[in-house]
Amino acid sequence: MLHSFLLITHYSLLITYSANPNYAYTWHGRGSALCELGKHQEAIASFDKALKIQPDFTYAWNYRGWALENLKRYNEALKSYEKAIQFDSNNRSAIDNRKRLLKKPRR
């Protein structure tokens, strides 16, 4: 948990003081660390920033789906996984996440 907190601090500082705060990988890294801390709503905002900068960023789409799934926003999660697959049809993680989500019972 401390590691994730330190990563969030690191990525936040990079975004704030970087010569290029519009670097999609930095926003993705921040979102991933926020997910690890269970801060899924904040993570989604970071993934959305990354995707605004780089719309075909498959890892951001996949992690965004994971964050949405953790918030039980299954339809949105499915769309994010499908978007990741659309941009990279060999993305095993997104394919597996989509398959797992489709098998998940929903209420």
FILOLUM-809011 format. One record per atom (N, C-alpha, C, O): atom name; x, y, z. Coordinates in steps of 0.2 Angstrom, whole numbers, padded with zeros to 4 digits, m for minus. Example, Ala and Ser with C-alpha at 12.3 -4.5 7.8 and 13.67 -1.06 7.14 Angstrom:
BEGIN
  atom      u      v      w
     N   0066  m0028   0039
    CA   0062  m0022   0039
     C   0066  m0016   0039
     O   0071  m0017   0042
     N   0064  m0011   0035
    CA   0068  m0005   0036
     C   0064   0000   0039
     O   0067   0006   0040
***
This chain:
BEGIN
  atom      u      v      w
     N   0004  m0006   0000
    CA   0000   0000   0000
     C   0004   0006   0000
     O   0003   0011  m0004
     N   0010   0006   0004
    CA   0014   0012   0004
     C   0017   0013  m0003
     O   0018   0019  m0005
     N   0019   0007  m0006
    CA   0022   0008  m0013
     C   0017   0011  m0018
     O   0019   0016  m0021
     N   0011   0010  m0017
    CA   0006   0013  m0022
     C   0005   0020  m0020
     O   0004   0024  m0025
     N   0005   0022  m0014
    CA   0005   0029  m0012
     C   0010   0033  m0014
     O   0010   0038  m0017
     N   0016   0030  m0014
    CA   0022   0033  m0016
     C   0022   0034  m0024
     O   0024   0039  m0027
     N   0019   0029  m0027
    CA   0019   0030  m0035
     C   0014   0035  m0037
     O   0015   0039  m0041
     N   0008   0036  m0033
    CA   0004   0041  m0034
     C   0007   0048  m0033
     O   0006   0052  m0038
     N   0011   0049  m0028
    CA   0014   0055  m0027
     C   0019   0056  m0032
     O   0020   0062  m0035
     N   0023   0051  m0035
    CA   0028   0052  m0040
     C   0024   0054  m0046
     O   0027   0059  m0049
     N   0019   0051  m0048
    CA   0016   0052  m0055
     C   0012   0059  m0054
     O   0012   0063  m0059
     N   0010   0061  m0048
    CA   0007   0068  m0047
     C   0012   0073  m0048
     O   0011   0078  m0051
     N   0018   0072  m0045
    CA   0023   0077  m0046
     C   0026   0077  m0053
     O   0027   0083  m0056
     N   0026   0072  m0057
    CA   0028   0072  m0064
     C   0023   0076  m0068
     O   0025   0080  m0072
     N   0017   0075  m0066
    CA   0011   0079  m0070
     C   0012   0086  m0069
     O   0011   0090  m0073
     N   0013   0088  m0062
    CA   0013   0095  m0060
     C   0019   0098  m0063
     O   0019   0104  m0065
     N   0025   0095  m0062
    CA   0031   0099  m0064
     C   0035   0097  m0070
     O   0040   0099  m0072
     N   0032   0092  m0074
    CA   0035   0090  m0080
     C   0034   0095  m0085
     O   0030   0100  m0085
     N   0039   0095  m0090
    CA   0039   0100  m0096
     C   0033   0098  m0100
     O   0031   0102  m0104
     N   0031   0091  m0100
    CA   0026   0089  m0104
     C   0021   0085  m0099
     O   0021   0079  m0099
     N   0016   0089  m0096
    CA   0011   0085  m0092
     C   0006   0082  m0096
     O   0001   0078  m0093
     N   0006   0082  m0103
    CA   0001   0078  m0107
     C   0005   0072  m0110
     O   0004   0070  m0115
     N   0008   0068  m0105
    CA   0011   0062  m0107
     C   0006   0057  m0104
     O   0005   0056  m0098
     N   0003   0053  m0109
    CA  m0002   0048  m0107
     C   0000   0043  m0102
     O  m0003   0040  m0098
     N   0007   0040  m0103
    CA   0009   0035  m0099
     C   0009   0037  m0091
     O   0008   0033  m0087
     N   0011   0044  m0090
    CA   0011   0046  m0083
     C   0004   0046  m0080
     O   0003   0044  m0074
     N  m0001   0048  m0084
    CA  m0008   0048  m0081
     C  m0010   0041  m0080
     O  m0014   0039  m0076
     N  m0008   0036  m0085
    CA  m0010   0029  m0084
     C  m0007   0026  m0078
     O  m0010   0023  m0074
     N   0000   0028  m0077
    CA   0003   0025  m0071
     C   0000   0028  m0064
     O  m0001   0024  m0060
     N  m0002   0034  m0064
    CA  m0006   0037  m0059
     C  m0012   0033  m0057
     O  m0014   0031  m0052
     N  m0016   0032  m0063
    CA  m0022   0028  m0062
     C  m0021   0021  m0060
     O  m0025   0019  m0056
     N  m0016   0018  m0062
    CA  m0015   0011  m0060
     C  m0013   0011  m0052
     O  m0016   0006  m0049
     N  m0009   0016  m0050
    CA  m0008   0016  m0043
     C  m0014   0017  m0039
     O  m0015   0015  m0033
     N  m0018   0022  m0041
    CA  m0025   0023  m0038
     C  m0029   0017  m0037
     O  m0032   0016  m0032
     N  m0029   0013  m0043
    CA  m0033   0007  m0043
     C  m0030   0002  m0037
     O  m0034  m0001  m0033
     N  m0024   0002  m0036
    CA  m0021  m0003  m0031
     C  m0023   0000  m0024
     O  m0023  m0005  m0020
     N  m0024   0006  m0023
    CA  m0027   0009  m0017
     C  m0034   0008  m0016
     O  m0037   0010  m0011
     N  m0038   0006  m0021
    CA  m0045   0005  m0021
     C  m0048   0012  m0023
     O  m0054   0012  m0021
     N  m0045   0017  m0025
    CA  m0048   0023  m0027
     C  m0050   0023  m0034
     O  m0047   0027  m0038
     N  m0055   0019  m0036
    CA  m0056   0018  m0043
     C  m0059   0024  m0046
     O  m0058   0025  m0052
     N  m0063   0028  m0043
    CA  m0066   0034  m0046
     C  m0061   0039  m0048
     O  m0061   0041  m0054
     N  m0056   0040  m0044
    CA  m0050   0044  m0045
     C  m0046   0041  m0051
     O  m0043   0045  m0055
     N  m0045   0034  m0051
    CA  m0041   0031  m0056
     C  m0045   0032  m0063
     O  m0041   0033  m0068
     N  m0051   0032  m0063
    CA  m0055   0032  m0070
     C  m0053   0039  m0072
     O  m0052   0040  m0079
     N  m0053   0044  m0068
    CA  m0052   0051  m0070
     C  m0045   0052  m0073
     O  m0044   0055  m0078
     N  m0040   0048  m0070
    CA  m0033   0048  m0073
     C  m0033   0044  m0080
     O  m0030   0046  m0085
     N  m0036   0039  m0080
    CA  m0037   0035  m0087
     C  m0040   0039  m0092
     O  m0038   0039  m0098
     N  m0045   0043  m0090
    CA  m0049   0047  m0095
     C  m0044   0052  m0098
     O  m0044   0054  m0104
     N  m0040   0055  m0093
    CA  m0035   0060  m0095
     C  m0030   0057  m0100
     O  m0028   0060  m0106
     N  m0027   0051  m0099
    CA  m0023   0047  m0103
     C  m0026   0046  m0110
     O  m0023   0047  m0115
     N  m0032   0044  m0110
    CA  m0036   0043  m0116
     C  m0038   0049  m0120
     O  m0038   0049  m0126
     N  m0038   0055  m0117
    CA  m0039   0061  m0120
     C  m0033   0063  m0124
     O  m0033   0065  m0130
     N  m0027   0061  m0121
    CA  m0021   0063  m0124
     C  m0019   0057  m0130
     O  m0017   0059  m0135
     N  m0021   0051  m0128
    CA  m0019   0046  m0133
     C  m0025   0041  m0133
     O  m0025   0036  m0130
     N  m0030   0042  m0138
    CA  m0036   0038  m0138
     C  m0035   0031  m0139
     O  m0040   0027  m0138
     N  m0030   0029  m0142
    CA  m0029   0022  m0144
     C  m0024   0018  m0139
     O  m0021   0013  m0140
     N  m0024   0021  m0133
    CA  m0019   0018  m0128
     C  m0023   0012  m0124
     O  m0027   0013  m0120
     N  m0021   0006  m0127
    CA  m0025   0000  m0125
     C  m0024  m0001  m0118
     O  m0029  m0004  m0114
     N  m0019   0000  m0115
    CA  m0018  m0002  m0107
     C  m0022   0003  m0103
     O  m0025   0000  m0098
     N  m0023   0009  m0105
    CA  m0027   0013  m0101
     C  m0035   0011  m0102
     O  m0038   0012  m0097
     N  m0037   0009  m0108
    CA  m0044   0006  m0109
     C  m0045   0000  m0105
     O  m0050   0000  m0101
     N  m0040  m0004  m0104
    CA  m0041  m0010  m0100
     C  m0041  m0009  m0093
     O  m0045  m0011  m0090
     N  m0036  m0005  m0090
    CA  m0037  m0003  m0083
     C  m0043   0001  m0082
     O  m0045   0000  m0076
     N  m0045   0005  m0086
    CA  m0051   0009  m0085
     C  m0057   0004  m0084
     O  m0061   0005  m0080
     N  m0057  m0001  m0088
    CA  m0062  m0006  m0088
     C  m0062  m0010  m0081
     O  m0067  m0011  m0078
     N  m0056  m0011  m0079
    CA  m0055  m0015  m0072
     C  m0058  m0010  m0066
     O  m0061  m0012  m0062
     N  m0056  m0004  m0067
    CA  m0058   0001  m0062
     C  m0066   0001  m0062
     O  m0069   0001  m0056
     N  m0069   0002  m0068
    CA  m0076   0002  m0068
     C  m0079  m0004  m0066
     O  m0085  m0004  m0062
     N  m0076  m0010  m0067
    CA  m0079  m0016  m0065
     C  m0079  m0016  m0057
     O  m0084  m0019  m0054
     N  m0074  m0014  m0054
    CA  m0073  m0014  m0047
     C  m0079  m0009  m0044
     O  m0081  m0010  m0038
     N  m0081  m0005  m0048
    CA  m0087   0000  m0045
     C  m0094  m0003  m0047
     O  m0099   0000  m0046
     N  m0093  m0009  m0050
    CA  m0100  m0013  m0052
     C  m0103  m0009  m0058
     O  m0109  m0010  m0059
     N  m0099  m0005  m0062
    CA  m0102  m0002  m0068
     C  m0100  m0006  m0074
     O  m0096  m0005  m0078
     N  m0104  m0012  m0074
    CA  m0102  m0017  m0079
     C  m0102  m0016  m0086
     O  m0098  m0018  m0090
     N  m0108  m0012  m0088
    CA  m0109  m0010  m0095
     C  m0103  m0006  m0097
     O  m0100  m0007  m0103
     N  m0101  m0001  m0093
    CA  m0096   0003  m0095
     C  m0089   0000  m0095
     O  m0085   0001  m0100
     N  m0088  m0005  m0091
    CA  m0082  m0009  m0090
     C  m0081  m0013  m0097
     O  m0076  m0013  m0100
     N  m0087  m0016  m0099
    CA  m0087  m0020  m0105
     C  m0085  m0016  m0111
     O  m0081  m0018  m0115
     N  m0088  m0010  m0111
    CA  m0086  m0005  m0117
     C  m0078  m0004  m0117
     O  m0075  m0003  m0122
     N  m0076  m0003  m0111
    CA  m0069  m0001  m0111
     C  m0064  m0007  m0113
     O  m0059  m0006  m0116
     N  m0066  m0013  m0110
    CA  m0062  m0019  m0113
     C  m0063  m0020  m0120
     O  m0058  m0021  m0124
     N  m0069  m0019  m0123
    CA  m0070  m0019  m0130
     C  m0066  m0014  m0134
     O  m0063  m0015  m0139
     N  m0065  m0008  m0131
    CA  m0061  m0003  m0134
     C  m0054  m0005  m0134
     O  m0050  m0004  m0139
     N  m0051  m0008  m0129
    CA  m0044  m0010  m0129
     C  m0043  m0015  m0134
     O  m0038  m0015  m0138
     N  m0048  m0020  m0135
    CA  m0047  m0025  m0140
     C  m0048  m0022  m0147
     O  m0044  m0025  m0151
     N  m0052  m0017  m0148
    CA  m0053  m0014  m0154
     C  m0046  m0011  m0157
     O  m0044  m0012  m0163
     N  m0042  m0008  m0152
    CA  m0036  m0005  m0154
     C  m0030  m0010  m0154
     O  m0025  m0009  m0157
     N  m0031  m0016  m0150
    CA  m0026  m0021  m0150
     C  m0029  m0028  m0149
     O  m0031  m0030  m0144
     N  m0031  m0031  m0155
    CA  m0034  m0037  m0155
     C  m0030  m0043  m0151
     O  m0033  m0048  m0150
     N  m0024  m0042  m0150
    CA  m0020  m0047  m0147
     C  m0019  m0046  m0139
     O  m0015  m0049  m0136
     N  m0022  m0041  m0137
    CA  m0022  m0039  m0130
     C  m0025  m0044  m0125
     O  m0031  m0044  m0124
     N  m0021  m0049  m0123
    CA  m0023  m0055  m0119
     C  m0027  m0053  m0113
     O  m0032  m0056  m0111
     N  m0024  m0048  m0109
    CA  m0027  m0045  m0103
     C  m0034  m0043  m0104
     O  m0039  m0045  m0101
     N  m0035  m0039  m0109
    CA  m0042  m0036  m0111
     C  m0047  m0041  m0113
     O  m0052  m0041  m0111
     N  m0044  m0046  m0117
    CA  m0048  m0052  m0119
     C  m0050  m0056  m0114
     O  m0056  m0058  m0113
     N  m0046  m0057  m0109
    CA  m0048  m0062  m0103
     C  m0052  m0058  m0099
     O  m0057  m0061  m0096
     N  m0051  m0051  m0098
    CA  m0055  m0047  m0093
     C  m0063  m0047  m0096
     O  m0067  m0048  m0092
     N  m0063  m0046  m0103
    CA  m0070  m0046  m0106
     C  m0073  m0053  m0105
     O  m0079  m0053  m0103
     N  m0070  m0058  m0106
    CA  m0073  m0065  m0106
     C  m0075  m0066  m0099
     O  m0080  m0069  m0097
     N  m0071  m0064  m0094
    CA  m0072  m0065  m0087
     C  m0079  m0061  m0085
     O  m0083  m0064  m0081
     N  m0079  m0055  m0087
    CA  m0084  m0051  m0085
     C  m0091  m0053  m0088
     O  m0096  m0053  m0085
     N  m0091  m0056  m0094
    CA  m0097  m0058  m0098
     C  m0099  m0065  m0094
     O  m0105  m0066  m0094
     N  m0095  m0068  m0090
    CA  m0097  m0074  m0087
     C  m0100  m0072  m0080
     O  m0103  m0076  m0076
     N  m0098  m0066  m0078
    CA  m0100  m0064  m0071
     C  m0107  m0063  m0070
     O  m0111  m0060  m0074
     N  m0110  m0066  m0065
    CA  m0118  m0065  m0064
     C  m0119  m0057  m0061
     O  m0115  m0054  m0058
     N  m0124  m0054  m0064
    CA  m0125  m0047  m0063
     C  m0132  m0047  m0059
     O  m0137  m0051  m0061
     N  m0132  m0042  m0055
    CA  m0139  m0041  m0051
     C  m0142  m0034  m0054
     O  m0147  m0032  m0051
***
